[in-house]
């Protein structure tokens, strides 16, 4: 079903509209933080109380995403509602495959973020993967999933392997590809991808200096992972999210339109 962009607000429930605004804000935040790959990559969010997902139309830059131009798809990747685009944009099929694969089995994952950042791709390409070099990295100590590269994600058979490799983890490094994070809210998924990206950037910087690395003890890694675990703090992403929205409103509030 196609709907005029200016009519989307009236065509959806209050719950869906709130989800659209939150997701559009996340797109703008990734743009602000430099975690984009032109029109590529994707962030999805489950519409509360449904088996439908919101995802970007394939052709918009992240700083062009609004609550109204997000596309609704089902868990098979088929379009349910598509705001009419003057450009005729559809949905990235590789993106739909990756995101539906996660949402099909992780009912706790209200939001899934996938990136192709330079630092994320670099770490995905080394045998050791993410190293516990910094406090940012240690929050993910022994909690990172890995998925081997199989080529562009267009083979439906890869879904089962993505699901198996992710398991109950909340972050995954897609080998030779990029990063993925999930969360029970948009705010929490954004927090995870942000800190994972910071950890990857710091690792690339440290390795590039050609000096001997100071590796923390396993005890320090265990303590840090425990202290920073969401079950202990209970505020993963929630404390900073209102401040981030205020920042976006000051830069360009059109994401909420």
VOBA-1610 file (N, C-alpha, C; in pm, whole numbers, padded with zeros to 5 digits, always signed):
BEGIN
Unk+00085-00119+00000Unk+00000+00000+00000Unk+00088+00124+00000Unk+00056+00216-00088Unk+00127+00343-00093Unk+00043+00453-00030Unk+00110+00541+00043Unk+00044+00653+00109Unk+00126+00778+00082Unk+00060+00889+00058Unk+00132+01015+00039Unk+00206+01048+00168Unk+00328+01098+00155Unk+00410+01127+00273Unk+00338+01218+00370Unk+00267+01317+00318Unk+00199+01412+00406Unk+00078+01350+00476Unk+00040+01228+00437Unk-00075+01162+00500Unk-00035+01050+00595Unk+00095+01025+00607Unk+00140+00914+00691Unk+00101+00936+00837Unk+00116+01058+00885Unk+00086+01086+01026Unk-00058+01046+01061Unk-00152+01072+00971Unk-00292+01040+00996Unk-00322+00891+00973Unk-00235+00823+00898Unk-00262+00684+00860Unk-00213+00583+00964Unk-00135+00627+01063Unk-00077+00532+01158Unk-00124+00563+01300Unk-00105+00467+01389Unk-00144+00483+01529Unk-00045+00575+01601Unk-00083+00618+01720Unk+00006+00701+01801Unk+00133+00624+01836Unk+00117+00494+01865Unk+00232+00411+01900Unk+00328+00401+01783Unk+00273+00381+01662Unk+00361+00372+01547Unk+00428+00505+01519Unk+00354+00614+01533Unk+00415+00745+01506Unk+00531+00771+01602Unk+00514+00737+01728Unk+00622+00755+01825Unk+00744+00671+01785Unk+00719+00548+01739Unk+00828+00461+01695Unk+00898+00521+01573Unk+00821+00581+01484Unk+00879+00644+01365Unk+00969+00761+01403Unk+00924+00842+01496Unk+01003+00958+01538Unk+01134+00912+01603Unk+01125+00811+01691Unk+01245+00760+01757Unk+01344+00704+01655Unk+01293+00628+01559Unk+01381+00567+01460Unk+01444+00673+01370Unk+01365+00771+01328Unk+01419+00880+01245Unk+01528+00955+01322Unk+01508+00975+01451Unk+01610+01041+01533Unk+01739+00960+01533Unk+01728+00828+01538Unk+01846+00743+01539Unk+01924+00756+01408Unk+01853+00762+01297Unk+01920+00784+01169Unk+01998+00916+01171Unk+01935+01021+01220Unk+02002+01151+01224Unk+02124+01148+01317Unk+02114+01073+01428Unk+02225+01064+01521Unk+02344+00991+01459Unk+02317+00884+01384Unk+02427+00815+01318Unk+02493+00906+01215Unk+02413+00988+01147Unk+02470+01087+01055Unk+02557+01186+01132Unk+02507+01235+01243Unk+02581+01332+01324Unk+02713+01273+01373Unk+02714+01144+01405Unk+02833+01078+01459Unk+02925+01021+01351Unk+02889+01042+01225Unk+02973+00995+01116Unk+02970+00845+01096Unk+02861+00780+01134Unk+02851+00635+01122Unk+02761+00595+01005Unk+02776+00661+00892Unk+02692+00631+00776Unk+02778+00584+00659Unk+02713+00531+00558Unk+02779+00483+00436Unk+02694+00528+00317Unk+02689+00660+00297Unk+02604+00722+00196Unk+02458+00677+00216Unk+02396+00617+00115Unk+02256+00575+00126Unk+02243+00431+00177Unk+02358+00371+00207Unk+02358+00229+00242Unk+02347+00212+00394Unk+02337+00087+00436Unk+02313+00050+00575Unk+02171+00081+00617Unk+02138+00034+00736Unk+01997+00038+00774Unk+01981+00029+00925Unk+01875+00089+00972Unk+01831+00074+01111Unk+01683+00037+01102Unk+01643-00061+01180Unk+01502-00101+01180Unk+01447-00096+01321Unk+01316-00080+01329Unk+01248-00081+01460Unk+01115-00153+01443Unk+01082-00235+01541Unk+00954-00304+01540Unk+00843-00207+01580Unk+00733-00209+01509Unk+00617-00129+01547Unk+00552-00198+01667Unk+00539-00130+01780Unk+00488-00195+01902Unk+00356-00269+01879Unk+00350-00391+01931Unk+00227-00469+01923Unk+00200-00533+01788Unk+00298-00529+01697Unk+00279-00586+01563Unk+00396-00673+01524Unk+00384-00737+01408Unk+00494-00812+01348Unk+00550-00734+01229Unk+00534-00604+01232Unk+00583-00518+01125Unk+00702-00436+01171Unk+00788-00403+01074Unk+00910-00327+01101Unk+00912-00198+01022Unk+00982-00100+01076Unk+01009+00024+01005Unk+01154+00022+00959Unk+01179+00067+00836Unk+01315+00070+00783Unk+01323+00183+00681Unk+01444+00224+00647Unk+01462+00336+00554Unk+01435+00296+00410Unk+01384+00391+00335Unk+01371+00373+00190Unk+01511+00381+00129Unk+01536+00297+00031Unk+01670+00281-00027Unk+01700+00394-00125Unk+01762+00498-00074Unk+01798+00611-00160Unk+01814+00740-00082Unk+01759+00745+00038Unk+01774+00864+00122Unk+01905+00859+00201Unk+01973+00972+00212Unk+02082+00984+00306Unk+02024+00984+00447Unk+02105+00951+00545Unk+02054+00943+00682Unk+02003+01078+00732Unk+02062+01186+00685Unk+02014+01318+00729Unk+01889+01363+00655Unk+01837+01277+00567Unk+01710+01305+00499Unk+01595+01222+00557Unk+01628+01129+00645Unk+01524+01041+00700Unk+01432+01119+00793Unk+01301+01098+00775Unk+01201+01158+00863Unk+01106+01048+00910Unk+01027+01082+01009Unk+00928+00987+01058Unk+00831+00947+00947Unk+00805+01037+00854Unk+00705+01012+00750Unk+00757+00931+00632Unk+00888+00932+00606Unk+00933+00862+00485Unk+00989+00722+00513Unk+00974+00674+00636Unk+01013+00536+00666Unk+00913+00438+00605Unk+00963+00322+00565Unk+00881+00219+00500Unk+00846+00111+00603Unk+00724+00057+00593Unk+00681-00054+00678Unk+00693-00184+00601Unk+00762-00283+00660Unk+00774-00415+00600Unk+00730-00521+00701Unk+00704-00641+00653Unk+00671-00750+00744Unk+00797-00833+00771Unk+00784-00940+00847Unk+00900-01018+00887Unk+00957-01104+00774Unk+00890-01103+00659Unk+00945-01169+00541Unk+01013-01069+00449Unk+01007-00941+00484Unk+01070-00838+00404Unk+00980-00777+00299Unk+00853-00816+00297Unk+00759-00761+00199Unk+00707-00626+00247Unk+00689-00534+00155Unk+00643-00399+00189Unk+00496-00402+00228Unk+00464-00342+00342Unk+00326-00332+00390Unk+00271-00193+00360Unk+00352-00090+00392Unk+00312+00046+00361Unk+00435+00125+00318Unk+00421+00192+00205Unk+00533+00265+00147Unk+00492+00409+00118Unk+00548+00506+00192Unk+00519+00645+00159Unk+00565+00675+00016Unk+00481+00742-00060Unk+00515+00772-00199Unk+00637+00862-00204Unk+00738+00818-00275Unk+00860+00896-00289Unk+00867+00954-00430Unk+00901+01082-00442Unk+00917+01139-00577Unk+01032+01074-00652Unk+01117+01000-00579Unk+01233+00936-00640Unk+01206+00789-00673Unk+01094+00733-00626Unk+01063+00594-00653Unk+01147+00496-00574Unk+01191+00536-00455Unk+01276+00449-00374Unk+01200+00329-00320Unk+01269+00215-00314Unk+01213+00095-00253Unk+01290+00061-00126Unk+01307-00068-00099Unk+01378-00115+00020Unk+01500-00194-00023Unk+01612-00172+00044Unk+01735-00247+00018Unk+01712-00393+00058Unk+01723-00484-00036Unk+01691-00624-00009Unk+01790-00690+00086Unk+01917-00655+00076Unk+02015-00709+00170Unk+01984-00660+00311Unk+01946-00534+00321Unk+01910-00480+00452Unk+01788-00549+00509Unk+01688-00571+00425Unk+01567-00639+00471Unk+01599-00780+00519Unk+01690-00849+00450Unk+01725-00985+00488Unk+01792-00987+00626Unk+01889-00901+00646Unk+01962-00898+00774Unk+01868-00863+00889Unk+01787-00760+00870Unk+01703-00712+00979Unk+01587-00807+01009Unk+01525-00861+00906Unk+01416-00956+00933Unk+01471-01082+00998Unk+01592-01123+00961Unk+01653-01241+01023Unk+01662-01222+01174Unk+01705-01104+01217Unk+01718-01079+01361Unk+01582-01068+01427Unk+01493-00989+01369Unk+01363-00966+01432Unk+01278-01094+01438Unk+01299-01186+01345Unk+01221-01310+01345Unk+01246-01392+01471Unk+01368-01388+01523Unk+01401-01475+01637Unk+01428-01400+01767Unk+01455-01269+01757Unk+01484-01192+01877Unk+01368-01098+01905Unk+01267-01149+01973Unk+01147-01070+02000Unk+01173-00961+02103Unk+01288-00970+02172Unk+01328-00865+02265Unk+01394-00748+02194Unk+01429-00767+02068Unk+01501-00664+01992Unk+01402-00573+01922Unk+01374-00460+01984Unk+01284-00363+01920Unk+01357-00282+01813Unk+01490-00278+01821Unk+01567-00200+01724Unk+01694-00276+01686Unk+01728-00272+01558Unk+01850-00335+01506Unk+01924-00232+01422Unk+02054-00216+01449Unk+02137-00119+01377Unk+02253-00192+01310Unk+02275-00165+01182Unk+02386-00225+01108Unk+02465-00113+01042Unk+02599-00115+01061Unk+02683-00009+01005Unk+02800-00066+00925Unk+02852+00019+00837Unk+02974-00011+00759Unk+03077+00099+00786Unk+03106+00128+00909Unk+03202+00235+00937Unk+03344+00186+00906Unk+03433+00281+00885Unk+03572+00247+00853Unk+03637+00166+00966Unk+03617+00213+01090Unk+03677+00143+01204Unk+03612+00007+01226Unk+03481+00001+01211Unk+03410-00126+01228Unk+03453-00228+01125Unk+03468-00185+01001Unk+03512-00277+00896Unk+03655-00322+00920Unk+03740-00231+00969Unk+03880-00266+00995Unk+03889-00375+01102Unk+03816-00356+01212Unk+03820-00456+01320Unk+03758-00588+01273Unk+03657-00579+01187Unk+03593-00702+01138Unk+03687-00784+01050Unk+03794-00719+01001Unk+03883-00785+00906Unk+04006-00847+00971Unk+04025-00826+01103Unk+04142-00886+01167Unk+04100-01010+01245Unk+04190-01105+01252Unk+04159-01235+01310Unk+04112-01224+01455Unk+04174-01134+01533Unk+04142-01124+01676Unk+04007-01060+01702Unk+03954-00990+01605Unk+03828-00918+01627Unk+03846-00806+01727Unk+03747-00784+01812Unk+03753-00675+01909Unk+03840-00716+02028Unk+03940-00633+02059Unk+04030-00658+02170Unk+03989-00572+02290Unk+04008-00619+02412Unk+03970-00542+02531Unk+04076-00438+02567Unk+04100-00344+02477Unk+04205-00246+02495Unk+04162-00125+02576Unk+04032-00098+02578Unk+03981+00022+02644Unk+03857-00013+02726Unk+03820+00080+02812Unk+03698+00059+02891Unk+03577+00043+02799Unk+03576+00116+02689Unk+03464+00105+02594Unk+03456-00036+02537Unk+03571-00097+02508Unk+03572-00232+02454Unk+03539-00335+02562Unk+03583-00309+02685Unk+03561-00407+02792Unk+03415-00420+02832Unk+03332-00322+02798Unk+03189-00338+02825Unk+03131-00452+02742Unk+03201-00492+02634Unk+03156-00601+02548Unk+03240-00727+02569Unk+03318-00732+02676Unk+03409-00843+02698Unk+03333-00977+02704Unk+03375-01071+02621Unk+03312-01203+02611Unk+03163-01194+02577Unk+03123-01087+02509Unk+02982-01069+02476Unk+02961-01026+02331Unk+03058-01056+02246Unk+03049-01020+02104Unk+03031-01146+02021Unk+02930-01146+01936Unk+02910-01256+01841Unk+02984-01224+01711Unk+03015-01328+01634Unk+03084-01311+01506Unk+03012-01393+01399Unk+03003-01334+01280Unk+02940-01402+01166Unk+03032-01392+01047Unk+03067-01506+00988Unk+03159-01509+00875Unk+03095-01448+00750Unk+03177-01383+00672Unk+03129-01318+00549Unk+03093-01421+00443Unk+02977-01404+00383Unk+02930-01496+00279Unk+02903-01424+00147Unk+02940-01297+00141Unk+02905-01216+00025Unk+02788-01125+00061Unk+02745-01037-00031Unk+02630-00951-00003Unk+02511-01035+00045Unk+02441-00986+00145Unk+02335-01065+00211Unk+02209-01073+00126Unk+02215-01156+00024Unk+02101-01173-00065Unk+02053-01318-00071Unk+02124-01408-00003Unk+02088-01549-00003Unk+02000-01577+00119Unk+01872-01613+00099Unk+01783-01640+00213Unk+01836-01746+00308Unk+01919-01836+00259Unk+01973-01941+00345Unk+02067-01885+00451Unk+02120-01765+00428Unk+02211-01706+00526Unk+02138-01663+00652Unk+02007-01644+00644Unk+01930-01600+00760Unk+01952-01691+00881Unk+01945-01820+00858Unk+01958-01915+00969Unk+02095-01904+01034Unk+02197-01880+00954Unk+02333-01868+01010Unk+02350-01737+01085Unk+02290-01630+01035Unk+02292-01504+01108Unk+02224-01520+01244Unk+02109-01585+01244Unk+02034-01606+01367Unk+02112-01691+01467Unk+02173-01797+01417Unk+02248-01887+01505Unk+02370-01816+01562Unk+02441-01740+01480Unk+02563-01673+01526Unk+02531-01562+01627Unk+02423-01489+01604Unk+02386-01383+01698Unk+02341-01442+01830Unk+02258-01545+01826Unk+02209-01606+01949Unk+02146-01504+02041Unk+02189-01501+02167Unk+02137-01407+02265Unk+02226-01284+02282Unk+02329-01273+02198Unk+02419-01157+02206Unk+02346-01031+02159Unk+02397-00917+02204Unk+02338-00789+02164Unk+02424-00710+02067Unk+02546-00757+02044Unk+02631-00698+01940Unk+02696-00810+01862Unk+02717-00785+01733Unk+02781-00885+01648Unk+02870-00815+01548Unk+02987-00873+01527Unk+03078-00825+01423Unk+03061-00916+01302Unk+03020-00855+01192Unk+03005-00928+01066Unk+03140-00926+00997Unk+03207-01039+00993Unk+03343-01047+00943Unk+03355-00985+00803Unk+03463-00904+00785Unk+03491-00840+00656Unk+03374-00757+00605Unk+03294-00706+00698Unk+03168-00640+00659Unk+03138-00519+00746Unk+03110-00539+00875Unk+03073-00426+00959Unk+03023-00469+01095Unk+02941-00384+01156Unk+02894-00405+01292Unk+02742-00415+01297Unk+02691-00479+01403Unk+02547-00490+01424Unk+02520-00483+01573Unk+02415-00411+01610Unk+02374-00400+01750Unk+02223-00407+01760Unk+02174-00466+01868Unk+02030-00474+01892Unk+02001-00421+02031Unk+01875-00382+02052Unk+01834-00336+02183Unk+01684-00340+02199Unk+01636-00343+02323Unk+01492-00343+02349Unk+01427-00208+02327Unk+01508-00109+02290Unk+01458+00023+02253Unk+01556+00084+02155Unk+01514+00188+02085Unk+01604+00258+01993Unk+01720+00318+02070Unk+01691+00376+02186Unk+01795+00440+02267Unk+01903+00340+02306Unk+01863+00220+02346Unk+01960+00120+02391Unk+02041+00064+02275Unk+01977+00043+02161Unk+02051-00004+02044Unk+02152+00101+02000Unk+02112+00229+02002Unk+02205+00335+01964Unk+02323+00339+02060Unk+02296+00326+02190Unk+02405+00328+02287Unk+02505+00216+02258Unk+02456+00098+02226Unk+02546-00015+02199Unk+02631+00010+02074Unk+02570+00057+01966Unk+02647+00076+01844Unk+02745+00192+01862Unk+02708+00292+01940Unk+02797+00405+01965Unk+02922+00359+02039Unk+02906+00283+02149Unk+03021+00241+02227Unk+03102+00135+02154Unk+03036+00051+02075Unk+03110-00046+01994Unk+03195+00026+01890Unk+03139+00129+01829Unk+03214+00208+01732Unk+03332+00278+01799Unk+03312+00336+01917Unk+03422+00402+01988Unk+03533+00302+02021Unk+03494+00180+02060Unk+03592+00077+02091Unk+03673+00041+01966Unk+03605+00028+01853Unk+03675-00005+01728Unk+03769+00108+01685Unk+03724+00231+01698Unk+03810+00345+01662Unk+03936+00347+01747Unk+03919+00328+01879Unk+04034+00329+01968Unk+04130+00215+01936Unk+04075+00098+01900Unk+04161-00016+01866Unk+04241+00012+01741Unk+04177+00067+01639Unk+04249+00100+01516Unk+04359+00201+01545Unk+04330+00301+01627Unk+04430+00402+01661Unk+04548+00339+01736Unk+04517+00254+01836Unk+04623+00193+01916Unk+04713+00103+01831Unk+04651+00022+01745Unk+04730-00068+01661Unk+04814+00008+01559Unk+04766+00124+01518Unk+04838+00200+01415Unk+04965+00266+01468Unk+04980+00275+01601Unk+05096+00343+01657Unk+05221+00256+01657Unk+05205+00127+01635Unk+05322+00040+01627Unk+05399+00026+01758Unk+05333+00048+01869Unk+05396+00035+02000Unk+05339-00085+02074Unk+05410-00130+02177Unk+05363-00242+02254Unk+05234-00207+02326Unk+05135-00294+02316Unk+05006-00267+02377Unk+05007-00304+02525Unk+04939-00223+02605Unk+04922-00254+02746Unk+04786-00322+02763Unk+04789-00454+02774Unk+04666-00530+02784Unk+04619-00538+02929Unk+04493-00507+02957Unk+04441-00516+03093Unk+04432-00661+03139Unk+04428-00681+03268Unk+04415-00817+03321Unk+04275-00870+03295Unk+04262-01002+03298Unk+04130-01061+03282Unk+04037-01016+03394Unk+04091-01000+03515Unk+04008-00953+03626Unk+03952-00815+03598Unk+04036-00726+03544Unk+03989-00591+03512Unk+03881-00596+03405Unk+03899-00684+03308Unk+03799-00697+03200Unk+03667-00749+03257Unk+03677-00851+03343Unk+03556-00910+03402Unk+03482-00807+03487Unk+03557-00732+03569Unk+03495-00633+03657Unk+03428-00524+03574Unk+03495-00476+03471Unk+03440-00369+03388Unk+03314-00416+03317Unk+03318-00534+03258Unk+03200-00587+03189Unk+03084-00603+03285Unk+03113-00644+03408Unk+03009-00663+03508Unk+02949-00529+03551Unk+03036-00432+03582Unk+02989-00302+03628Unk+02907-00230+03522Unk+02948-00243+03396Unk+02881-00172+03287Unk+02767-00253+03224Unk+02737-00369+03279Unk+02627-00449+03224Unk+02494-00379+03250Unk+02405-00376+03151Unk+02275-00307+03169Unk+02196-00354+03289Unk+02210-00481+03326Unk+02134-00531+03440Unk+02179-00467+03570Unk+02302-00414+03573Unk+02352-00348+03693Unk+02318-00200+03692Unk+02335-00137+03578Unk+02312+00007+03570Unk+02167+00040+03538Unk+02104-00044+03454Unk+01962-00026+03423Unk+01929+00098+03343Unk+02032+00164+03290Unk+02007+00291+03221Unk+02074+00296+03084Unk+02103+00180+03026Unk+02176+00179+02900Unk+02104+00264+02795Unk+02165+00375+02760Unk+02110+00463+02657Unk+02001+00557+02704Unk+01935+00524+02814Unk+01817+00601+02854Unk+01853+00737+02912Unk+01966+00745+02981Unk+02003+00871+03044Unk+02039+00977+02940Unk+02113+00936+02836Unk+02158+01034+02737Unk+02056+01060+02625Unk+01959+00970+02608Unk+01867+00983+02494Unk+01793+01117+02492Unk+01733+01164+02602Unk+01665+01295+02597Unk+01760+01408+02559Unk+01884+01400+02607Unk+01982+01504+02572Unk+02016+01499+02423Unk+02027+01379+02368Unk+02055+01365+02226Unk+01940+01419+02141Unk+01817+01395+02186Unk+01702+01450+02113Unk+01700+01602+02120Unk+01738+01657+02235Unk+01745+01803+02244Unk+01850+01858+02149Unk+01961+01787+02136Unk+02065+01828+02043Unk+02012+01827+01900Unk+01942+01718+01864Unk+01886+01709+01729Unk+01786+01821+01702Unk+01702+01849+01801Unk+01604+01956+01785Unk+01672+02090+01761Unk+01788+02110+01820Unk+01861+02233+01798Unk+01929+02239+01663Unk+01966+02123+01607Unk+02032+02116+01478Unk+01931+02123+01364Unk+01832+02032+01370Unk+01732+02024+01263Unk+01619+01934+01311Unk+01506+01991+01353Unk+01396+01911+01407Unk+01313+01841+01301Unk+01353+01847+01174Unk+01269+01790+01068Unk+01261+01638+01074Unk+01347+01572+01153Unk+01337+01427+01164Unk+01202+01383+01217Unk+01138+01469+01296Unk+01010+01434+01360Unk+00890+01465+01273Unk+00913+01503+01150Unk+00801+01541+01062Unk+00755+01423+00978
//
